[in-house]
Amino acid sequence: MNQTEIEAAAFRRLLEHLDSLKDVQNIELMNLAGFCRNCLAKWYAAAASDQGESISYDQAREVVYGMPYDEWKARYQKEATPEQLAQFNKTS
């Protein structure tokens, strides 16, 4: 197995892990780790572009979320609390 295959497997495992934790909100990820599912989608789209592939942000988000973003948002996203927003605004 080469490095690219290992990295791809690790990325797929990260996506599986995030998928198993749908209750963890993006703002919580941002506040604790400095990145979220949307960041991963942006990085995915950028990496595709670097390789000469054209993948839209929405297509990349579908890869990361495992479904269209609007569907994921309607099913799983909760309103951020005032505390979460305050923490986000303090660190961003």
GUFI-957594 format. One record per residue: x, y, z of N, C-alpha, C in turn; chain; residue in three letters. Coordinates in steps of 0.1 Angstrom, whole numbers, plus 5000, padded with zeros to 4 digits. Example, Ala and Ser with C-alpha at 12.3 -4.5 7.8 and 13.67 -1.06 7.14 Angstrom:
<pts>
<pt><n_x>5132</n_x><n_y>4943</n_y><n_z>5078</n_z><ca_x>5123</ca_x><ca_y>4955</ca_y><ca_z>5078</ca_z><c_x>5132</c_x><c_y>4967</c_y><c_z>5078</c_z><chaine>A</chaine><residu>ala</residu></pt>
<pt><n_x>5128</n_x><n_y>4978</n_y><n_z>5071</n_z><ca_x>5137</ca_x><ca_y>4989</ca_y><ca_z>5071</ca_z><c_x>5129</c_x><c_y>5000</c_y><c_z>5079</c_z><chaine>A</chaine><residu>ser</residu></pt>
</pts>
This chain:
<pts>
<pt><n_x>5009</n_x><n_y>4988</n_y><n_z>5000</n_z><ca_x>5000</ca_x><ca_y>5000</ca_y><ca_z>5000</ca_z><c_x>5009</c_x><c_y>5012</c_y><c_z>5000</c_z><chaine>A</chaine><residu>met</residu></pt>
<pt><n_x>5006</n_x><n_y>5022</n_y><n_z>4991</n_z><ca_x>5014</ca_x><ca_y>5034</ca_y><ca_z>4991</ca_z><c_x>5008</c_x><c_y>5045</c_y><c_z>5000</c_z><chaine>A</chaine><residu>asn</residu></pt>
<pt><n_x>5016</n_x><n_y>5056</n_y><n_z>5001</n_z><ca_x>5012</ca_x><ca_y>5066</ca_y><ca_z>5010</ca_z><c_x>4998</c_x><c_y>5072</c_y><c_z>5006</c_z><chaine>A</chaine><residu>gln</residu></pt>
<pt><n_x>4996</n_x><n_y>5074</n_y><n_z>4993</n_z><ca_x>4983</ca_x><ca_y>5080</ca_y><ca_z>4989</ca_z><c_x>4971</c_x><c_y>5070</c_y><c_z>4993</c_z><chaine>A</chaine><residu>thr</residu></pt>
<pt><n_x>4973</n_x><n_y>5057</n_y><n_z>4991</n_z><ca_x>4962</ca_x><ca_y>5048</ca_y><ca_z>4995</ca_z><c_x>4960</c_x><c_y>5048</c_y><c_z>5010</c_z><chaine>A</chaine><residu>glu</residu></pt>
<pt><n_x>4971</n_x><n_y>5049</n_y><n_z>5018</n_z><ca_x>4969</ca_x><ca_y>5050</ca_y><ca_z>5033</ca_z><c_x>4962</c_x><c_y>5063</c_y><c_z>5037</c_z><chaine>A</chaine><residu>ile</residu></pt>
<pt><n_x>4966</n_x><n_y>5074</n_y><n_z>5030</n_z><ca_x>4959</ca_x><ca_y>5087</ca_y><ca_z>5033</ca_z><c_x>4945</c_x><c_y>5086</c_y><c_z>5030</c_z><chaine>A</chaine><residu>glu</residu></pt>
<pt><n_x>4942</n_x><n_y>5080</n_y><n_z>5018</n_z><ca_x>4928</ca_x><ca_y>5079</ca_y><ca_z>5014</ca_z><c_x>4920</c_x><c_y>5071</c_y><c_z>5024</c_z><chaine>A</chaine><residu>ala</residu></pt>
<pt><n_x>4926</n_x><n_y>5060</n_y><n_z>5028</n_z><ca_x>4919</ca_x><ca_y>5051</ca_y><ca_z>5038</ca_z><c_x>4916</c_x><c_y>5059</c_y><c_z>5051</c_z><chaine>A</chaine><residu>ala</residu></pt>
<pt><n_x>4926</n_x><n_y>5066</n_y><n_z>5055</n_z><ca_x>4925</ca_x><ca_y>5074</ca_y><ca_z>5068</ca_z><c_x>4914</c_x><c_y>5085</c_y><c_z>5066</c_z><chaine>A</chaine><residu>ala</residu></pt>
<pt><n_x>4913</n_x><n_y>5091</n_y><n_z>5054</n_z><ca_x>4903</ca_x><ca_y>5101</ca_y><ca_z>5052</ca_z><c_x>4889</c_x><c_y>5095</c_y><c_z>5052</c_z><chaine>A</chaine><residu>phe</residu></pt>
<pt><n_x>4888</n_x><n_y>5083</n_y><n_z>5045</n_z><ca_x>4875</ca_x><ca_y>5076</ca_y><ca_z>5046</ca_z><c_x>4871</c_x><c_y>5072</c_y><c_z>5060</c_z><chaine>A</chaine><residu>arg</residu></pt>
<pt><n_x>4881</n_x><n_y>5068</n_y><n_z>5068</n_z><ca_x>4878</ca_x><ca_y>5065</ca_y><ca_z>5082</ca_z><c_x>4873</c_x><c_y>5077</c_y><c_z>5090</c_z><chaine>A</chaine><residu>arg</residu></pt>
<pt><n_x>4879</n_x><n_y>5089</n_y><n_z>5087</n_z><ca_x>4875</ca_x><ca_y>5101</ca_y><ca_z>5093</ca_z><c_x>4861</c_x><c_y>5105</c_y><c_z>5090</c_z><chaine>A</chaine><residu>leu</residu></pt>
<pt><n_x>4857</n_x><n_y>5103</n_y><n_z>5077</n_z><ca_x>4844</ca_x><ca_y>5106</ca_y><ca_z>5073</ca_z><c_x>4834</c_x><c_y>5096</c_y><c_z>5079</c_z><chaine>A</chaine><residu>leu</residu></pt>
<pt><n_x>4838</n_x><n_y>5083</n_y><n_z>5081</n_z><ca_x>4829</ca_x><ca_y>5073</ca_y><ca_z>5088</ca_z><c_x>4827</c_x><c_y>5077</c_y><c_z>5102</c_z><chaine>A</chaine><residu>glu</residu></pt>
<pt><n_x>4838</n_x><n_y>5082</n_y><n_z>5108</n_z><ca_x>4838</ca_x><ca_y>5086</ca_y><ca_z>5122</ca_z><c_x>4828</c_x><c_y>5098</c_y><c_z>5124</c_z><chaine>A</chaine><residu>his</residu></pt>
<pt><n_x>4830</n_x><n_y>5108</n_y><n_z>5116</n_z><ca_x>4821</ca_x><ca_y>5120</ca_y><ca_z>5117</ca_z><c_x>4807</c_x><c_y>5116</c_y><c_z>5114</c_z><chaine>A</chaine><residu>leu</residu></pt>
<pt><n_x>4805</n_x><n_y>5107</n_y><n_z>5104</n_z><ca_x>4791</ca_x><ca_y>5102</ca_y><ca_z>5101</ca_z><c_x>4785</c_x><c_y>5095</c_y><c_z>5113</c_z><chaine>A</chaine><residu>asp</residu></pt>
<pt><n_x>4793</n_x><n_y>5088</n_y><n_z>5121</n_z><ca_x>4787</ca_x><ca_y>5082</ca_y><ca_z>5133</ca_z><c_x>4784</c_x><c_y>5091</c_y><c_z>5144</c_z><chaine>A</chaine><residu>ser</residu></pt>
<pt><n_x>4789</n_x><n_y>5104</n_y><n_z>5143</n_z><ca_x>4787</ca_x><ca_y>5114</ca_y><ca_z>5153</ca_z><c_x>4779</c_x><c_y>5126</c_y><c_z>5148</c_z><chaine>A</chaine><residu>leu</residu></pt>
<pt><n_x>4767</n_x><n_y>5123</n_y><n_z>5142</n_z><ca_x>4759</ca_x><ca_y>5133</ca_y><ca_z>5136</ca_z><c_x>4754</c_x><c_y>5143</c_y><c_z>5146</c_z><chaine>A</chaine><residu>lys</residu></pt>
<pt><n_x>4754</n_x><n_y>5139</n_y><n_z>5159</n_z><ca_x>4750</ca_x><ca_y>5149</ca_y><ca_z>5170</ca_z><c_x>4761</c_x><c_y>5159</c_y><c_z>5173</c_z><chaine>A</chaine><residu>asp</residu></pt>
<pt><n_x>4773</n_x><n_y>5157</n_y><n_z>5168</n_z><ca_x>4783</ca_x><ca_y>5167</ca_y><ca_z>5170</ca_z><c_x>4782</c_x><c_y>5177</c_y><c_z>5159</c_z><chaine>A</chaine><residu>val</residu></pt>
<pt><n_x>4779</n_x><n_y>5189</n_y><n_z>5163</n_z><ca_x>4776</ca_x><ca_y>5200</ca_y><ca_z>5154</ca_z><c_x>4789</c_x><c_y>5206</c_y><c_z>5149</c_z><chaine>A</chaine><residu>gln</residu></pt>
<pt><n_x>4788</n_x><n_y>5212</n_y><n_z>5137</n_z><ca_x>4800</ca_x><ca_y>5218</ca_y><ca_z>5131</ca_z><c_x>4806</c_x><c_y>5229</c_y><c_z>5139</c_z><chaine>A</chaine><residu>asn</residu></pt>
<pt><n_x>4797</n_x><n_y>5237</n_y><n_z>5146</n_z><ca_x>4802</ca_x><ca_y>5248</ca_y><ca_z>5154</ca_z><c_x>4811</c_x><c_y>5242</c_y><c_z>5166</c_z><chaine>A</chaine><residu>ile</residu></pt>
<pt><n_x>4806</n_x><n_y>5231</n_y><n_z>5171</n_z><ca_x>4814</ca_x><ca_y>5224</ca_y><ca_z>5182</ca_z><c_x>4828</c_x><c_y>5220</c_y><c_z>5176</c_z><chaine>A</chaine><residu>glu</residu></pt>
<pt><n_x>4828</n_x><n_y>5214</n_y><n_z>5165</n_z><ca_x>4841</ca_x><ca_y>5210</ca_y><ca_z>5158</ca_z><c_x>4850</c_x><c_y>5222</c_y><c_z>5156</c_z><chaine>A</chaine><residu>leu</residu></pt>
<pt><n_x>4844</n_x><n_y>5233</n_y><n_z>5151</n_z><ca_x>4852</ca_x><ca_y>5245</ca_y><ca_z>5149</ca_z><c_x>4857</c_x><c_y>5251</c_y><c_z>5162</c_z><chaine>A</chaine><residu>met</residu></pt>
<pt><n_x>4849</n_x><n_y>5251</n_y><n_z>5172</n_z><ca_x>4853</ca_x><ca_y>5257</ca_y><ca_z>5185</ca_z><c_x>4864</c_x><c_y>5248</c_y><c_z>5192</c_z><chaine>A</chaine><residu>asn</residu></pt>
<pt><n_x>4863</n_x><n_y>5235</n_y><n_z>5190</n_z><ca_x>4873</ca_x><ca_y>5226</ca_y><ca_z>5196</ca_z><c_x>4885</c_x><c_y>5223</c_y><c_z>5188</c_z><chaine>A</chaine><residu>leu</residu></pt>
<pt><n_x>4883</n_x><n_y>5221</n_y><n_z>5175</n_z><ca_x>4894</ca_x><ca_y>5217</ca_y><ca_z>5166</ca_z><c_x>4898</c_x><c_y>5226</c_y><c_z>5155</c_z><chaine>A</chaine><residu>ala</residu></pt>
<pt><n_x>4891</n_x><n_y>5237</n_y><n_z>5153</n_z><ca_x>4894</ca_x><ca_y>5247</ca_y><ca_z>5143</ca_z><c_x>4891</c_x><c_y>5243</c_y><c_z>5129</c_z><chaine>A</chaine><residu>gly</residu></pt>
<pt><n_x>4883</n_x><n_y>5232</n_y><n_z>5127</n_z><ca_x>4878</ca_x><ca_y>5228</ca_y><ca_z>5114</ca_z><c_x>4865</c_x><c_y>5220</c_y><c_z>5116</c_z><chaine>A</chaine><residu>phe</residu></pt>
<pt><n_x>4857</n_x><n_y>5219</n_y><n_z>5105</n_z><ca_x>4845</ca_x><ca_y>5212</ca_y><ca_z>5106</ca_z><c_x>4842</c_x><c_y>5205</c_y><c_z>5093</c_z><chaine>A</chaine><residu>cys</residu></pt>
<pt><n_x>4831</n_x><n_y>5199</n_y><n_z>5091</n_z><ca_x>4828</ca_x><ca_y>5191</ca_y><ca_z>5079</ca_z><c_x>4828</c_x><c_y>5200</c_y><c_z>5067</c_z><chaine>A</chaine><residu>arg</residu></pt>
<pt><n_x>4824</n_x><n_y>5213</n_y><n_z>5068</n_z><ca_x>4825</ca_x><ca_y>5222</ca_y><ca_z>5057</ca_z><c_x>4839</c_x><c_y>5225</c_y><c_z>5053</c_z><chaine>A</chaine><residu>asn</residu></pt>
<pt><n_x>4848</n_x><n_y>5226</n_y><n_z>5063</n_z><ca_x>4862</ca_x><ca_y>5228</ca_y><ca_z>5060</ca_z><c_x>4867</c_x><c_y>5216</c_y><c_z>5052</c_z><chaine>A</chaine><residu>cys</residu></pt>
<pt><n_x>4864</n_x><n_y>5204</n_y><n_z>5056</n_z><ca_x>4868</ca_x><ca_y>5192</ca_y><ca_z>5049</ca_z><c_x>4863</c_x><c_y>5192</c_y><c_z>5034</c_z><chaine>A</chaine><residu>leu</residu></pt>
<pt><n_x>4851</n_x><n_y>5197</n_y><n_z>5032</n_z><ca_x>4846</ca_x><ca_y>5197</ca_y><ca_z>5019</ca_z><c_x>4854</c_x><c_y>5208</c_y><c_z>5010</c_z><chaine>A</chaine><residu>ala</residu></pt>
<pt><n_x>4857</n_x><n_y>5219</n_y><n_z>5016</n_z><ca_x>4865</ca_x><ca_y>5229</ca_y><ca_z>5009</ca_z><c_x>4879</c_x><c_y>5223</c_y><c_z>5006</c_z><chaine>A</chaine><residu>lys</residu></pt>
<pt><n_x>4885</n_x><n_y>5216</n_y><n_z>5015</n_z><ca_x>4898</ca_x><ca_y>5210</ca_y><ca_z>5013</ca_z><c_x>4897</c_x><c_y>5200</c_y><c_z>5002</c_z><chaine>A</chaine><residu>trp</residu></pt>
<pt><n_x>4886</n_x><n_y>5192</n_y><n_z>5002</n_z><ca_x>4884</ca_x><ca_y>5181</ca_y><ca_z>4992</ca_z><c_x>4883</c_x><c_y>5188</c_y><c_z>4978</c_z><chaine>A</chaine><residu>tyr</residu></pt>
<pt><n_x>4875</n_x><n_y>5198</n_y><n_z>4977</n_z><ca_x>4873</ca_x><ca_y>5205</ca_y><ca_z>4964</ca_z><c_x>4886</c_x><c_y>5211</c_y><c_z>4959</c_z><chaine>A</chaine><residu>ala</residu></pt>
<pt><n_x>4894</n_x><n_y>5217</n_y><n_z>4969</n_z><ca_x>4907</ca_x><ca_y>5223</ca_y><ca_z>4965</ca_z><c_x>4917</c_x><c_y>5212</c_y><c_z>4960</c_z><chaine>A</chaine><residu>ala</residu></pt>
<pt><n_x>4917</n_x><n_y>5201</n_y><n_z>4967</n_z><ca_x>4926</ca_x><ca_y>5190</ca_y><ca_z>4964</ca_z><c_x>4922</c_x><c_y>5185</c_y><c_z>4950</c_z><chaine>A</chaine><residu>ala</residu></pt>
<pt><n_x>4909</n_x><n_y>5184</n_y><n_z>4947</n_z><ca_x>4905</ca_x><ca_y>5179</ca_y><ca_z>4934</ca_z><c_x>4910</c_x><c_y>5189</c_y><c_z>4923</c_z><chaine>A</chaine><residu>ala</residu></pt>
<pt><n_x>4908</n_x><n_y>5202</n_y><n_z>4926</n_z><ca_x>4913</ca_x><ca_y>5212</ca_y><ca_z>4917</ca_z><c_x>4928</c_x><c_y>5211</c_y><c_z>4914</c_z><chaine>A</chaine><residu>ser</residu></pt>
<pt><n_x>4935</n_x><n_y>5209</n_y><n_z>4925</n_z><ca_x>4950</ca_x><ca_y>5207</ca_y><ca_z>4924</ca_z><c_x>4953</c_x><c_y>5196</c_y><c_z>4915</c_z><chaine>A</chaine><residu>asp</residu></pt>
<pt><n_x>4944</n_x><n_y>5186</n_y><n_z>4914</n_z><ca_x>4947</ca_x><ca_y>5174</ca_y><ca_z>4905</ca_z><c_x>4940</c_x><c_y>5175</c_y><c_z>4892</c_z><chaine>A</chaine><residu>gln</residu></pt>
<pt><n_x>4935</n_x><n_y>5187</n_y><n_z>4889</n_z><ca_x>4929</ca_x><ca_y>5190</ca_y><ca_z>4876</ca_z><c_x>4915</c_x><c_y>5185</c_y><c_z>4874</c_z><chaine>A</chaine><residu>gly</residu></pt>
<pt><n_x>4909</n_x><n_y>5182</n_y><n_z>4885</n_z><ca_x>4895</ca_x><ca_y>5178</ca_y><ca_z>4885</ca_z><c_x>4886</c_x><c_y>5189</c_y><c_z>4889</c_z><chaine>A</chaine><residu>glu</residu></pt>
<pt><n_x>4874</n_x><n_y>5189</n_y><n_z>4884</n_z><ca_x>4864</ca_x><ca_y>5200</ca_y><ca_z>4887</ca_z><c_x>4853</c_x><c_y>5194</c_y><c_z>4896</c_z><chaine>A</chaine><residu>ser</residu></pt>
<pt><n_x>4854</n_x><n_y>5197</n_y><n_z>4908</n_z><ca_x>4844</ca_x><ca_y>5193</ca_y><ca_z>4918</ca_z><c_x>4838</c_x><c_y>5205</c_y><c_z>4925</c_z><chaine>A</chaine><residu>ile</residu></pt>
<pt><n_x>4825</n_x><n_y>5207</n_y><n_z>4925</n_z><ca_x>4820</ca_x><ca_y>5219</ca_y><ca_z>4931</ca_z><c_x>4820</c_x><c_y>5217</c_y><c_z>4946</c_z><chaine>A</chaine><residu>ser</residu></pt>
<pt><n_x>4818</n_x><n_y>5228</n_y><n_z>4953</n_z><ca_x>4817</ca_x><ca_y>5228</ca_y><ca_z>4968</ca_z><c_x>4806</c_x><c_y>5219</c_y><c_z>4972</c_z><chaine>A</chaine><residu>tyr</residu></pt>
<pt><n_x>4794</n_x><n_y>5220</n_y><n_z>4965</n_z><ca_x>4783</ca_x><ca_y>5212</ca_y><ca_z>4969</ca_z><c_x>4785</c_x><c_y>5198</c_y><c_z>4967</c_z><chaine>A</chaine><residu>asp</residu></pt>
<pt><n_x>4792</n_x><n_y>5194</n_y><n_z>4956</n_z><ca_x>4796</ca_x><ca_y>5180</ca_y><ca_z>4953</ca_z><c_x>4805</c_x><c_y>5175</c_y><c_z>4964</c_z><chaine>A</chaine><residu>gln</residu></pt>
<pt><n_x>4815</n_x><n_y>5183</n_y><n_z>4968</n_z><ca_x>4824</ca_x><ca_y>5180</ca_y><ca_z>4979</ca_z><c_x>4817</c_x><c_y>5178</c_y><c_z>4992</c_z><chaine>A</chaine><residu>ala</residu></pt>
<pt><n_x>4807</n_x><n_y>5187</n_y><n_z>4995</n_z><ca_x>4800</ca_x><ca_y>5185</ca_y><ca_z>5007</ca_z><c_x>4792</c_x><c_y>5172</c_y><c_z>5007</c_z><chaine>A</chaine><residu>arg</residu></pt>
<pt><n_x>4786</n_x><n_y>5168</n_y><n_z>4996</n_z><ca_x>4779</ca_x><ca_y>5156</ca_y><ca_z>4995</ca_z><c_x>4788</c_x><c_y>5144</c_y><c_z>4998</c_z><chaine>A</chaine><residu>glu</residu></pt>
<pt><n_x>4801</n_x><n_y>5145</n_y><n_z>4994</n_z><ca_x>4811</ca_x><ca_y>5134</ca_y><ca_z>4997</ca_z><c_x>4813</c_x><c_y>5134</c_y><c_z>5012</c_z><chaine>A</chaine><residu>val</residu></pt>
<pt><n_x>4815</n_x><n_y>5145</n_y><n_z>5018</n_z><ca_x>4818</ca_x><ca_y>5146</ca_y><ca_z>5033</ca_z><c_x>4806</c_x><c_y>5143</c_y><c_z>5041</c_z><chaine>A</chaine><residu>val</residu></pt>
<pt><n_x>4794</n_x><n_y>5148</n_y><n_z>5038</n_z><ca_x>4782</ca_x><ca_y>5145</ca_y><ca_z>5046</ca_z><c_x>4775</c_x><c_y>5132</c_y><c_z>5043</c_z><chaine>A</chaine><residu>tyr</residu></pt>
<pt><n_x>4778</n_x><n_y>5126</n_y><n_z>5031</n_z><ca_x>4772</ca_x><ca_y>5113</ca_y><ca_z>5027</ca_z><c_x>4758</c_x><c_y>5115</c_y><c_z>5022</c_z><chaine>A</chaine><residu>gly</residu></pt>
<pt><n_x>4754</n_x><n_y>5128</n_y><n_z>5019</n_z><ca_x>4741</ca_x><ca_y>5131</ca_y><ca_z>5014</ca_z><c_x>4741</c_x><c_y>5146</c_y><c_z>5010</c_z><chaine>A</chaine><residu>met</residu></pt>
<pt><n_x>4732</n_x><n_y>5151</n_y><n_z>5003</n_z><ca_x>4732</ca_x><ca_y>5165</ca_y><ca_z>5000</ca_z><c_x>4732</c_x><c_y>5173</c_y><c_z>5013</c_z><chaine>A</chaine><residu>pro</residu></pt>
<pt><n_x>4739</n_x><n_y>5184</n_y><n_z>5013</n_z><ca_x>4741</ca_x><ca_y>5192</ca_y><ca_z>5025</ca_z><c_x>4727</c_x><c_y>5197</c_y><c_z>5031</c_z><chaine>A</chaine><residu>tyr</residu></pt>
<pt><n_x>4718</n_x><n_y>5201</n_y><n_z>5022</n_z><ca_x>4705</ca_x><ca_y>5206</ca_y><ca_z>5027</ca_z><c_x>4697</c_x><c_y>5195</c_y><c_z>5034</c_z><chaine>A</chaine><residu>asp</residu></pt>
<pt><n_x>4699</n_x><n_y>5183</n_y><n_z>5029</n_z><ca_x>4692</ca_x><ca_y>5172</ca_y><ca_z>5036</ca_z><c_x>4698</c_x><c_y>5169</c_y><c_z>5050</c_z><chaine>A</chaine><residu>glu</residu></pt>
<pt><n_x>4712</n_x><n_y>5169</n_y><n_z>5050</n_z><ca_x>4719</ca_x><ca_y>5167</ca_y><ca_z>5063</ca_z><c_x>4715</c_x><c_y>5178</c_y><c_z>5073</c_z><chaine>A</chaine><residu>trp</residu></pt>
<pt><n_x>4715</n_x><n_y>5190</n_y><n_z>5068</n_z><ca_x>4712</ca_x><ca_y>5202</ca_y><ca_z>5076</ca_z><c_x>4698</c_x><c_y>5201</c_y><c_z>5082</c_z><chaine>A</chaine><residu>lys</residu></pt>
<pt><n_x>4688</n_x><n_y>5197</n_y><n_z>5074</n_z><ca_x>4674</ca_x><ca_y>5196</ca_y><ca_z>5078</ca_z><c_x>4673</c_x><c_y>5184</c_y><c_z>5089</c_z><chaine>A</chaine><residu>ala</residu></pt>
<pt><n_x>4680</n_x><n_y>5174</n_y><n_z>5087</n_z><ca_x>4679</ca_x><ca_y>5162</ca_y><ca_z>5096</ca_z><c_x>4687</c_x><c_y>5164</c_y><c_z>5109</c_z><chaine>A</chaine><residu>arg</residu></pt>
<pt><n_x>4699</n_x><n_y>5170</n_y><n_z>5108</n_z><ca_x>4708</ca_x><ca_y>5169</ca_y><ca_z>5120</ca_z><c_x>4713</c_x><c_y>5182</c_y><c_z>5125</c_z><chaine>A</chaine><residu>tyr</residu></pt>
<pt><n_x>4712</n_x><n_y>5193</n_y><n_z>5118</n_z><ca_x>4718</ca_x><ca_y>5205</ca_y><ca_z>5123</ca_z><c_x>4709</c_x><c_y>5212</c_y><c_z>5133</c_z><chaine>A</chaine><residu>gln</residu></pt>
<pt><n_x>4714</n_x><n_y>5216</n_y><n_z>5144</n_z><ca_x>4707</ca_x><ca_y>5223</ca_y><ca_z>5155</ca_z><c_x>4711</c_x><c_y>5237</c_y><c_z>5155</c_z><chaine>A</chaine><residu>lys</residu></pt>
<pt><n_x>4703</n_x><n_y>5246</n_y><n_z>5160</n_z><ca_x>4706</ca_x><ca_y>5260</ca_y><ca_z>5162</ca_z><c_x>4718</c_x><c_y>5261</c_y><c_z>5171</c_z><chaine>A</chaine><residu>glu</residu></pt>
<pt><n_x>4728</n_x><n_y>5269</n_y><n_z>5168</n_z><ca_x>4739</ca_x><ca_y>5271</ca_y><ca_z>5177</ca_z><c_x>4734</c_x><c_y>5279</c_y><c_z>5189</c_z><chaine>A</chaine><residu>ala</residu></pt>
<pt><n_x>4740</n_x><n_y>5275</n_y><n_z>5201</n_z><ca_x>4736</ca_x><ca_y>5282</ca_y><ca_z>5213</ca_z><c_x>4744</c_x><c_y>5296</c_y><c_z>5214</c_z><chaine>A</chaine><residu>thr</residu></pt>
<pt><n_x>4739</n_x><n_y>5305</n_y><n_z>5222</n_z><ca_x>4746</ca_x><ca_y>5317</ca_y><ca_z>5224</ca_z><c_x>4761</c_x><c_y>5315</c_y><c_z>5228</c_z><chaine>A</chaine><residu>pro</residu></pt>
<pt><n_x>4763</n_x><n_y>5305</n_y><n_z>5237</n_z><ca_x>4776</ca_x><ca_y>5302</ca_y><ca_z>5242</ca_z><c_x>4785</c_x><c_y>5297</c_y><c_z>5231</c_z><chaine>A</chaine><residu>glu</residu></pt>
<pt><n_x>4780</n_x><n_y>5288</n_y><n_z>5222</n_z><ca_x>4788</ca_x><ca_y>5283</ca_y><ca_z>5211</ca_z><c_x>4791</c_x><c_y>5295</c_y><c_z>5201</c_z><chaine>A</chaine><residu>gln</residu></pt>
<pt><n_x>4782</n_x><n_y>5303</n_y><n_z>5198</n_z><ca_x>4785</ca_x><ca_y>5315</ca_y><ca_z>5190</ca_z><c_x>4795</c_x><c_y>5324</c_y><c_z>5196</c_z><chaine>A</chaine><residu>leu</residu></pt>
<pt><n_x>4794</n_x><n_y>5327</n_y><n_z>5209</n_z><ca_x>4804</ca_x><ca_y>5335</ca_y><ca_z>5215</ca_z><c_x>4818</c_x><c_y>5329</c_y><c_z>5215</c_z><chaine>A</chaine><residu>ala</residu></pt>
<pt><n_x>4819</n_x><n_y>5317</n_y><n_z>5217</n_z><ca_x>4832</ca_x><ca_y>5310</ca_y><ca_z>5216</ca_z><c_x>4837</c_x><c_y>5310</c_y><c_z>5202</c_z><chaine>A</chaine><residu>gln</residu></pt>
<pt><n_x>4828</n_x><n_y>5308</n_y><n_z>5192</n_z><ca_x>4832</ca_x><ca_y>5308</ca_y><ca_z>5178</ca_z><c_x>4837</c_x><c_y>5322</c_y><c_z>5174</c_z><chaine>A</chaine><residu>phe</residu></pt>
<pt><n_x>4830</n_x><n_y>5332</n_y><n_z>5178</n_z><ca_x>4834</ca_x><ca_y>5346</ca_y><ca_z>5175</ca_z><c_x>4847</c_x><c_y>5350</c_y><c_z>5182</c_z><chaine>A</chaine><residu>asn</residu></pt>
<pt><n_x>4849</n_x><n_y>5345</n_y><n_z>5193</n_z><ca_x>4862</ca_x><ca_y>5348</ca_y><ca_z>5201</ca_z><c_x>4874</c_x><c_y>5341</c_y><c_z>5194</c_z><chaine>A</chaine><residu>lys</residu></pt>
<pt><n_x>4872</n_x><n_y>5330</n_y><n_z>5188</n_z><ca_x>4884</ca_x><ca_y>5323</ca_y><ca_z>5183</ca_z><c_x>4885</c_x><c_y>5324</c_y><c_z>5168</c_z><chaine>A</chaine><residu>thr</residu></pt>
<pt><n_x>4875</n_x><n_y>5330</n_y><n_z>5161</n_z><ca_x>4877</ca_x><ca_y>5331</ca_y><ca_z>5146</ca_z><c_x>4881</c_x><c_y>5345</c_y><c_z>5142</c_z><chaine>A</chaine><residu>ser</residu></pt>
</pts>
